[in-house]
Amino acid sequence: LPDKTQITTDDTEFAGKTAYANYFNFPAIKQLMSSTEKPSIAELGCGTGAGGYYICGRMECDYTAIDMQQAAINILNKVHKHKNLKGICTNAQSTGIPDESMDLVIINETHISEMVGVMTIEDKKVFDEVYRILKPGGYFCWGNVIPDATWKPCIKYLSDKMKLIASEDY
């Protein structure tokens, strides 16, 4: 997709902001976000929460940011604090988020499916968690820099439970 974000390349956070903003350029995501009064969004592997902070500054939502590193959540709570952004230190395989409670789940550039052509048991647990916490009709956006040989088994696994709406190779 062409960049429609109006984020300029001189912004020191250009790459990260562009990645998060472009999720909302997909027509299905735009429709969901505009038709939901206050969308619930979860991000698994949020790091310091910069992506969630960026999104919360641009739309009214409830954003739950999960990371397994307490240091990252501490930075989220200090540097990227926002009234609609909640950071939780836990494992993405078992988040504690209620069943079918999220309109959108995001995984962006995190350490999942890093073994070329292989899905680990841990990868499957994360994908199962995504499916468990998504509302019926919700969406999962996954952006990562991994080889096609790694995407293929993941997409195959996910397609048993979810319908692929779009896939873009940047």
N, C-alpha and C positions, 0 to 999 in steps of 0.2 A: 504494500500500500504506500502511496506517496505520503510524505510527512505533511499533515494538515494541522500541525500543532501550534505553529507560529513561535516555536521555541528557537531562539537564535543560537548559532554555533559558538558565539562568544560566551554563552552561559556556561559556567564551569560544570554544571550538572546536566549539560545538553543530552548526553547519551541516556542517562537514567530517566530523566523527565520524558524524553521522547518515547522510550520503551513503554512507560506507564501510560502516557497520554494516548498512544496509538491503540491500546486495547479498546479505548472508547470510540475509535473511528470505525469499528466493525458495526455494520447496520443493526445486527441483532442486539449487540450490547447497548448501542445508542437507544434503541427502542425500549429495552428493559429498564434502563436507567431513567428514561424520561417518563415511563408509565408507572414507576414505583415511587411513592411519596418520599420515602427515606430508605434507599437500598441498603441492604446489609452485605458487606464485603468482608471476606477473610483473605488474608495473604499468608501463605505458608512459606517460611524461610524469608522473613521480612528484613533481616539484617538490622540496621539502625532505624528503620522505619521511614526513610526518606521518601520512598514511593508512596506510602500511605499518607504521609504529611502532604505531599504534592497533590494527591487526589482529594483529600479532605479540604484543602484550600480552594478547590475548584467546584466542588459539588457538596450538597447536603447528603450525608450518608453516615451509617454506623460502620466503622472500619476496625476489624479485629486483626492485629498483626502478631503473628506467631513466629518465634525463633527459639532455637534450643540453647542459644548462648545468652546467659544473663547479662554479660557486658553489653551486648547489642541492645537488649531491652532497656538497660540503664541509660544508654545514649538516646534511645527513642524518647524516654521519659524526660530527658533534660533538653536535648537539642531539637527534637521533632515533636514536641508536645502540642497536641491539638485536642479541643474538647470532644471531637468525634473519633479520635484515634486511641484505641486501647491496646497496649502491648502486653503480651503474655509469654512468659518463658516456659515452653513445653516442647515436646517432640511432635513433629507433623504427622507421625503415625497414629497418634492418639491425642487429639487436641483438647478434648473436653467440651468442644462446641456442641450444642444440642443438635440432634438429628434434624435434617431438612430445614435448617434455619438461615441459610445464606443464599442470597440472590446471585452472588458472583464469588468465585474462588479464584485467586491469582497465585501462580507460582512463577516467579521471575528470576532467572539467573541464579538458581540455587543449586546446591550439590545433590541433585537427584538424577538418576539414570546416567551415570558417568562412565559406565563400562560399555565399550563399543559392542553393539549387537546383543547385549545381555540385559535382561530385567532382573534385578535382585528381589529377594523376598521383601526387603525394606522398601524398594520402589513400589511394589504392589500394595504394600500396607498404606503408603502415602496416597496412592491413587484411590484405594478403597475408602480412605478417610475423606477425600475430596467428594466422592460419590455420596457418602453417608451424610455429610453436612449440607450438601446442595439442596435447595428447595426444588420440587418438581418444576421444570421450566427454567431453572437457573442455568448459569453458564460457568464453564471452567476455562480460564485463559492461562496458557502455559507458554512462556517464552524462555528459550534457553539456547545457548550456542553449543550444540552437540552434533555429531555426525549423523547423516541420514540413517546409517545402519543402526543407530541407537534409537532414533525416533520411531522407526518402523515397528519394533516389538511393543513399544509403549502405546502407539496409536492402535495397534491390534488389540492389546489388552483393554484399553479404554473403550474401544468400539463395542465390546460385549455389553457395556452398561450405558454408554452415552453415544449420542450421534455427533459425528464430526460436522461442524457447520462451516468452518474455514480453516485453512492452513496456509500460512505465508512464509516463504523462505526469504529472509532479508539478506 
